[in-house]
Amino acid sequence: MKKVALSIVASFMMIGLVSAQTTTTASTPNPNAAEITFKKTTHDFGTLKNGAPAVYEFEFTNTGKEPLIISNAQGSCGCTVPEWPKEPIQPGQTSKIKVSYDSKRTGKIDKKVTITSNGKTSVKEIFIKGEVLAPESQEPMTPVKTNSGAPANN
């Protein structure tokens, strides 16, 4: 019984040592890694009419020493849609991430796009903000006067 218990304890210790070695190796940053550096990280659309185009291109540069590969860009909701370059961005090269917002939604805009890459900072965020006005009605509403159920005189 003692041998079984000792074997189990030894197994857990070995697993712990292997895990500790893996963690230490994985956390060492690559000094030559790619790095995504944005010209600006927030765009303010200001006040938009309902349904007006709401598109902005965030410019960035690979300031690292290796090619930058963006693996994903995810909007914080379905109304915010990013498009990113699928090809590697070489060191020193500039590119853009296009962000479109569905401005048929009335109210404040405060959305983020999360970008995942092979950069030193593997996750970066960019933001859009503004306000979409309520849609204007097609025809002005005029009150209709009724005469308590009596036929109207023309």
C-alpha angles and dihedrals in degrees: 000000000000090000092054093049091047091049091052092049091048091050092053091048091052091049089050092051093049091048092050092051092048092049093049093050094046095051095057105106121225107240090204096049122129117263129200113218118183124212086220130355101203130054122191113205089190114206116348132190113241109272095013117139111273108185129138132175116217110210119215140172131212099237093176131091099246132057113282117229118191107206098181145359117194128187118220089241140008091266092066114067122182127197117197136181112270096198122080116271109225122225110284092013120129126216140158141243111211116213121193124191125199100236094188086092113091121223142036121348116215108150137149136207117210115211121200119197144148090262127127085258098044096191123047131170132214125187142212126196141170139104133275116212122226113268117266115238117249095231127028111253113238121188116249114224116217127192102220094278095313118127113268118248115234 
